[in-house]
Amino acid sequence: MTDSFAEMVSANLHLLKELRLKLPPWLELAPGYERKDQSKLSAFEIQRFLCAVNVLIQNGTYGQLVDIHAEMHMQHTNDRLLPWHRVFLVELEKKLRAVHPDVGIPYWDWTQTAEQGIPTWLQSVTPVVTTPTRTITVVRAPQTPQSLAVIAANVQAILQMTAFNQFGPAINGVHGSVHVWVGGTMSNASTAAADPIFWMHHANLDRIWAAWQKSPQGSGKNPPLTGADAVMDPWSYTELDTRDTATLGYKYA
């Protein structure tokens, strides 16, 4: 049972089509969608994304995810970092798209000189997030664009690595360094997910991983997880489920 009208429409889509009801494509909750570079979003797309985030903050869904990230799921170890956060992004995206079916998580491509700062449209977006256990007011204290450029410059070499036991620790180092660069709420794993830029940062890391997976260097090189470590708790996804973004329903523009 759901309270989302978007999901209700999607559940009855086959019947609505039989009745020849005309619907715009964005209302059909199509399984495939694109995550876009935040710098290329239109004003309308930004508004839709922020509206969906705000709805989830107000209804408590966002805060529940923030607390999940604060729990001990070993999601910041080298081998689990990327697959666990890939699932985490998908879980938020499901909730966002239940509000606005045309919304995906944009990625903040801090590898680009023009994006080596807090995105302009996000600078004033510092919400107060109530979780099941606390209230977090998002704050930031970013370092200079030049220092972010130093961090980002590592990515080109990381993409040339030919083993996951090289790629994983290296991208994890970049991951943590960007968290520290943003500062404030993002500097601590227990609060980081409250900041909307967290999701955009991790979408970019996921995009970099996806590019490596498709490259000659990374093809077939997967996190060496077995047993309980391969289950992306608290969900039932396994590492195998995370190997292909298309299977999870999205791609990068």
N, C-alpha and C positions, 0 to 999 in steps of 0.2 A: 504494500500500500504506500502511495506517495502523495505528498501535498503539492508537488510541482506540476503546474499546468503543462509545462513543456514536455515532461515525461508522460503525462496523461495523453497528450496529443500523439506522441510517438508510439505509445502502446496501442493506440487505435488507428494507426496510420493506414494499415491495410484496408480497414473498413471505410475510412474517409476517402481513400482512393477509389474504392468500389462505388462509392456514392458520388464520385466525380467532384469532390470538393477540391478546389484549387488552393494550394498552399505555397508560400515562398520556400526556396530550397533551405534557407537557414532554419526553418521551423521543423524540418524533417529529422533532425538529430542524426544526420548521416554519419556512418562509422568513421569515415576518413576526414581529417581536417588538418590545417597547417598551423604551426606555431611560427609567428612572424617576429622579425627584428623590431624591438620596441621603437627604434628611430624611424621606422617606416609605417607606423600605425597612423591612420587618419584620426582626426579629432573625434569622429564618431566612434571609431574602434576603441580609443582610449576611454571615452565616456562609458561604453558598454562594459569594458573590463572592470573599471573602477566601480561601476554600479553593482556588478555581480559580486565583487569582493566585499563591498559594503553590506550587501544583503547577507552574505555569509557571516560577516562580523556581527551583524545585528541579531541573527538567529542562533548564534552560538556554534555553528558548524566550523567556522574558521578557528575559533578558540580550541575546539576539540583537537584539531589537527596540530595546533601549536603545542599542546600538551603531549601529544603522541611523539612529536619530535624531541621533546624534553625527556622522554622516557629512555631507558637503556635497551635499545634494540641493536647495539653494536654497529650502528649505521655509519659510524665514522672511521671504522677500520678500513684498511686499504682495499680489501676485496669486496666488502659489502657497500662501500660508499656509493658507487655509481648505480648498481641495480636497485638498492633500497630507495634511493632518492628518485629514481625513475618511476617507481611505483608510487611514491609519495606525491610526485607531480601529477600523475594520472588520477589519483584519488581526489586531489583538489579540483582538477579539471572537470571531473564528472560532476562535482557539486556546482562549479561555475556554469557549466553548460545546462544544468537543470534550471538555472535562473535565466540565462541568455544562451540559447543553443549555438549562437554564432561566435562565442568567445573561446579563445584558447589562451594559454599562458604565453605572453611574449617573452622573448629572450633578450637579455641585456648583454650585447656583444662588446664587452670591455676589451677585446683584442683590437678593436677599431679605434683609431686616434680620436675620432669625433665623438665616441661614446665613453671616453675615459674620464667620467665624472658621473655624479648622480643624474639620471635623466631629468631634464628640465620639468617635464610634466609630473614627475614623481616627487619632486623636492618638497612640496607642501603636503604630500600624502603621508602623514605620520599618525596613524589611527591609534585609538585606545582600544585594546583587544581584551575582552573578558573571556577567560578560559574557565574550565570547571574548577580550577584550583586557585586562580589569582587574576589580577588585572595588570596588564602591561601597557605602558605608554611608549610608543615607538619613538626613539631618538636616534640621531646619527651624528657622527663627527668625522666625516671623510678626510682622508689625506689628500695630497696633491695629485693632479692628473699625471704628472711626471712619474710619481712613485707607482701609480697603477700601471703605467706603461712598462715599467721595469718588470712587474709581475707578469703582465700579459705577454711579454717578449719570450717567455719560456715555452709558450704553446707550440710554436713552430717546430722546435726541437722535440717536444714531447710527441707530436704527431708522427715523428719519424722512428719512434721506438718500436721494436718488433716483438716484445714480450709483455704480457699483462703485468708480470711482476716488476717491470720497469714503468710501464704506462700508469698503472694504478697508483703507486706511491707518488709519482711525479705530479699527476693531475690533482691528487689529494693535497699536495703542498700548495699548488696554485689556488685550489678551492679555499683552504683555510686562510691563505694570505689575503684573498679578496674580502673575506669576512672581516678580517682585522682592519683592512683598508677602510671599509665602510664605517666601522666602529659602532659605538653605542649598543643598541639592541642586537645588532648582527654579530657582536663580538663574543657572544656567549651562546652555546648550543641550546641552553634551556629556554632562551627567549628569541633566538634568531628568526624563527619562522613567523613571528608576529609581524615582521617588517615585510611589506609586499615585495621589496627588492630581493628578498631571499629567494622567492620562487623564480624570479627573472634571472638571478645569478645561477641557480641550479638548472634552469632550462638551458642556459648557455653551456654549462658544463656537460649536460646531457647531449647537447648538439655536437660538442667537440668529440665526445665519446662515440656518438653515432657516426660521425665522419671517419673516425679511426677504425671503427668496426667494418666500414665499407671499403677501407683502403687496403692495398696489398700488405701493408705493415701489420694491420690489426685484424684482418679477416680470419675468422675462426679462433681468435684469441679471446677466451672468455674468463671471467673471474673464476678461480679454482675453488669453488664452494661445493661442499657435500653435506649430506645429512641435514641437521637442524640449521646449520649456517646458510644453507641454500634456500631456506624459507624466509621470505621477506615479511616477518612478523611485524605488526599484529595482523597482517593480511595473509591470505593463503597462496599468493603468487610465489613461484619459485624462481631461482636464477634463470632457468631455462625459459620462463615466460617473458623475461625482460630482454632477450637477445635481439628482438626485432621491433623497432618502433611502429612499423606498419601493422604488425599483429596487435599492438596495443591501441591502434586507431589513429595515429598521428604521424606527421612528417614535418620537416623543417623547410620553411620557405627560403 
